Amino acid sequence: MDQIDEFESMFRRAERESFEYASIPIDSIALVTDQSEDEARRRQESLVRFMPALESATHWRFITGDEFSNVNDLLRLVDETQTDLIVAYRHLQEQSLVPQHSLGVYLDVLTQATTIPVLVLPGTAGHPRDLSTLLCDRVMVVADHISGDSKLINYGVRMCPDDGTLWLCHVEDDAVFDRYMRAIERIPEIGTDQTRTLLDETLQKEARDFIATCIGELSTARPAVQYESKVTRGHFLKQYTQLIADAEIDLVVANTKDEDQLAMHGMAWSIAVELLDVALLLL
């Protein structure tokens, strides 16, 4: 029992920082398209109707298909723009060859080479989803470790309109959990069955407690928004895909940066390529 108590205490000491609410400014937006400026303006109008959170933007910049022919061109234009948000469709300039397991070469690089959040619209550049009859009022924040991720949650609530619903979700991935349990099973001083239960309860409790704190703060800062939460354990992609479908989510907010690699964060990549018909805000 002493060993189990010590093991549990270790996870208590690893608790992350508390949530801090901050207002996210989105005053300028760069809309990237491989179409003409006239088409970009039409898409801007439908985008603002779909996403009321963008109505407050005072400056729009259109980066059109005749301005870039490679990734370096697009990165230079984005760098010159100095915007708060980039908006684009998947598979820019790739209508004839739509890759099945990426966002397309432009967005794959853009989401990693800039610190500017990228809003990926549902559909593809060649076959965009019609936004004219849709309203983005159901937003979900997804994370593999939501505790302490104030930036992710603040962007989520920023994109959720009044009378909308914000979902804060956390899925403990079975694969990661099982890897730790296999290591624990090799330590004879630790009772495996009890530790499995305690570890599962401790990890999920940490996420639930943090989300409860977030909802308390957000309810004061944005009282017109409704808040829902879900904490569970299972197959990461399957659980989130089911949650998104069940809640009829319009926008998913996720982190894409991984300090240890240049490619997109594995969790965000899986969701991004799977959810073709859902808008994504990639931070």
Secondary structure, DSSP 4 states (H G I P E B T S, - for coil): -HHHHHHHHHHHHT--PPP---PPP--EEEEE-SS-HHHHHHHHHHHHHH-GGGTT--EEEEE-GGG-SSHHHHHHHHHHH--SEEEEEESTT-TTS--SSSS-HHHHHHHHH-SS-EEEEEEESSSBPP-TT----EEEE--SS-TT-HHHHHHHHHTSPTT-EEEEEEEEEHHHHHHHHHHHTT-TTS-HHHHHHHHHHHHHHHHHHHHHHHHHHHHHH-TTSEEEEEEEEE-HHHHHHHHHHHTT-SEEEE----TT-SSPPHHHHHHHHH-TTSEEEE-
